[in-house]
Structure formats: structure tokens, C-alpha cells
Amino acid sequence: MILLIIEDNINIAASFKERLEHYKIEYKIAKTGVEAYKILYETLLSNEFDYIITNIGLPDENGIEIVKFIKSKFNSKIIIYSGKNYDLYKYKFPNDYFYSKKENSPQDIIDMIMNNML
């Protein structure tokens, strides 16, 4: 299993990293939208990510556009992990998992993946 985490908050990214290493899961982390696109284009042919966890509120790119790009090119399961209000976005992402940073920790998200809940 391999995951891509797209998260600009270094503390949240570190929490994901810690939990992924606990489970010995392979991962890549992009701290910006530009880094995310670079990683995605590099892996386009291999389509290697089982899960992509992304924030919507990135400082340099529109997270909604990144999700649309992922959906058009990858078979990965998409988990949107954001502080944004889901009600504002659910019509854009009806079939994806959406978790609030206020209600779920990065550890919760990784634990759900490992327990086949996502």
C-alpha cells in the first residue's frame, strides 16, 4: 500500500507521517499544490497510490482542482481532510470520503484505512 498526503500544515503532515511509519506504510508527502502536481505527474503511468489524502485549503493551488485532476487520471481512493465545511463541498465530491480536521485526527484517518473502513 502507498499513500500520497497533500497537506501544507507541517504539524498535521508530521502526524500523518508518524502514523504511517507506525504501520510501516509507504507514503509521499506534498506540502504544496505544486509539489502534489509534480508527484502526480511523475507517477501518472504507474498509478501507484492506493489512497490520496488531500487538504482543500492549500496556499498555492486550488484543492478542488487538484481533486478533479486526481479523479480524471488516477484510480486512487480520495480522502479529503480539511477544516472547510463539508456542506459547502459535498455536491462537488459526492462519492469521496470527507473528514473534518476538527473531528478527526490524522491518526484516526490512517487507522480507518488500516481497519478497512475506507
C-alpha positions in Angstrom: 0.0 0.0 0.0 1.2 3.5 -0.8 -0.4 6.8 0.1 0.0 10.4 -1.0 -0.6 13.1 1.6 -1.2 16.6 0.3 -1.0 18.9 3.4 0.5 22.3 3.9 0.3 22.3 7.7 3.6 20.8 8.9 2.2 19.6 12.2 -0.6 17.7 10.6 1.7 16.3 7.9 4.0 15.1 10.8 1.1 13.4 12.5 0.3 11.5 9.3 3.9 10.6 8.8 4.2 9.3 12.4 1.1 7.1 12.0 2.1 5.8 8.5 5.5 4.9 9.8 3.9 3.1 12.8 2.1 0.8 10.3 5.1 0.7 8.0 3.1 2.1 5.1 4.9 3.6 2.2 4.0 7.2 1.5 4.9 10.5 -0.1 4.0 13.9 1.3 3.4 17.1 -0.8 3.4 20.3 1.2 2.0 22.4 -1.6 -0.2 22.0 -4.6 2.8 22.5 -6.9 4.6 19.6 -5.2 1.4 17.5 -5.4 1.1 18.0 -9.1 4.8 17.2 -9.6 4.4 13.9 -7.7 1.2 13.1 -9.5 2.7 13.7 -12.9 5.8 11.6 -12.0 3.5 8.7 -11.1 0.9 9.1 -13.8 1.8 5.9 -15.7 2.2 3.7 -12.6 -1.0 5.0 -10.9 0.7 3.8 -7.7 -1.3 5.4 -4.9 -3.9 3.4 -3.2 -5.1 6.4 -1.3 -4.6 10.1 -1.7 -5.4 12.3 1.3 -5.7 15.9 0.5 -6.5 19.2 2.1 -8.7 21.6 0.1 -7.3 24.8 1.5 -3.8 24.9 0.0 -2.0 28.2 -0.1 -0.7 27.9 -3.7 -3.3 25.9 -5.6 -7.0 25.2 -5.6 -7.5 22.0 -3.8 -10.8 21.4 -5.6 -8.9 21.4 -9.0 -6.4 19.0 -7.6 -9.1 16.6 -6.6 -10.7 16.9 -10.1 -7.3 16.2 -11.7 -6.8 13.1 -9.5 -10.3 11.8 -10.4 -9.6 12.2 -14.1 -6.2 10.4 -14.1 -6.0 8.0 -11.1 -7.9 5.1 -9.6 -6.9 6.0 -6.1 -9.4 6.4 -3.3 -9.6 10.1 -2.4 -9.9 11.3 1.2 -10.5 15.0 1.7 -9.2 16.1 5.1 -10.0 19.7 5.6 -11.0 22.4 8.0 -13.5 23.6 5.4 -17.2 23.0 5.9 -18.3 19.8 4.1 -21.7 21.2 3.3 -20.1 23.7 1.0 -18.3 21.0 -1.0 -20.4 17.8 -0.8 -22.0 18.4 -4.2 -18.6 18.6 -5.7 -17.3 15.4 -4.0 -20.4 13.1 -3.6 -18.5 9.8 -3.8 -15.4 10.7 -1.8 -14.6 10.5 1.9 -14.6 13.8 3.6 -13.2 14.3 7.1 -13.1 17.4 9.2 -9.8 18.4 10.9 -11.9 19.4 13.8 -13.5 16.0 14.3 -10.8 13.5 13.2 -7.1 13.4 13.8 -4.6 12.2 11.1 -4.2 9.0 13.3 -8.0 8.4 13.0 -7.8 8.6 9.2 -4.9 6.2 8.9 -6.4 3.8 11.5 -9.7 3.7 9.4 -7.7 2.9 6.3 -5.8 0.1 8.1 -9.1 -1.3 9.5 -10.6 -1.4 6.0 -13.2 1.2 7.0 -12.5 3.4 4.0 
